[in-house]
Amino acid sequence: MKPASHHVTTCKGCRAPICWALTTANGKRQPVDATPSAEGNVAVMQGPDGLLYVRSITADRPEVRPGEWQAMPHHATCPSPPPRRSSRTGQGTGPLRSVPRQGRQW
């Protein structure tokens, strides 16, 4: 099985076809290669809401079920990934400055 054409987009870094899917573990978006792969370590499926969902293939659940296809996370195959945004605001933005104290000194 492979993704429907309306789910396929291109990677900004390498221009390869990818799909964005929501992880079943925490609902975060994850890019996966649009081309199915027997070496892939994730299973992708389209949910009843029309969205794509991805789960890890683990020792507990190693089989790909009907309606799923096996794929690689695109982070593992992209030769030129775009820079990742920091999830913490203000981190890595430059040197820290001391802030002058105002008011009472404790």
N, C-alpha and C positions, 0 to 999 in steps of 0.2 A: 504494500500500500504506500502511497505517497501523498503529500499534502495537496489540497485544492489550490489552484492558481491564485486565488484571492488572498491566500495566506503567505505567499512567497514575496519577498522583497530582496533588496541587495545590501550587502555589508558595505558600510561607508569606507572601510579600510581597504578591502581587497576586491570589492564588487562581486563577490560570489553570491549565489542565491541562498538565502536563509529564511527561516521562519522564527517568529517570536512566539514563545509559549510560556504559560504560567506554570511554575513549579508546584507540584502537589504538596510538597513539604511546607512551603511558607508563602506561596502565592506571588513570588517575585518573578519578574520577566527574565527569560533566558533565551539567548539566540541559539538555534540549532541549525545544522546544515539541512537544506531542503532536500538533498539527495539522500535516500535511505542508505545505510551502511551496515554490513554484517559485523563490522568491528566496533560499532557504536556501543556506548555504555548507558544510553538513555532510551526510553520508550516514549513515543509521542502519540497522542490520540486527540481527536476532535470530540469535545464534550457536547452534551445536548444543547448547550447555549451557543454553540457555533465557535467557541474559542478553542485554541489548542492548549493542551496540558502535557507536561513532561514529568516523568518520574525516572529515578535512577534504577538501573537494572542491578539488582543485588543478589547475593547468595540466597536470601530468603525468597526472592521473587525473580528468578533468572529468565523466565520464559516471557516472550512477547505474546500478549494475548490477542485474540481477534479484534480487529479495529485499530490496533496499534502498529506503528512501524518503528524500527530500530534506527537510531541516528547518532551522530556525534555532536557534542556541544560545539558551537562554532568557535568558542574561545580556544579550543584545543587544536583547531585546524587553520585558523586565520594566520596568514603569513605577515600581515601588517595591521594589527589591531589598533583601532583608534584609542587615544588616551582615555583612561578611565577617570571618571569624576570621583572626587572624594565624597564619602557619605557623611563626613563630619564637617560642619561649617567652620570656617576659620582655620582649619588645620592645613599647614603647609603654605600659608599665604604670605609668609615673610617673618622677619625677626620679631620677637616679642618686645614690647616697650613697657617700662614701668609706668604705672598710673600714679600721679601725685595724690597723696591723701588729702582729703578735705575734712574739716570738722574736727571732732575729738580724736585725740591720739590715745589708744588703749594701751 
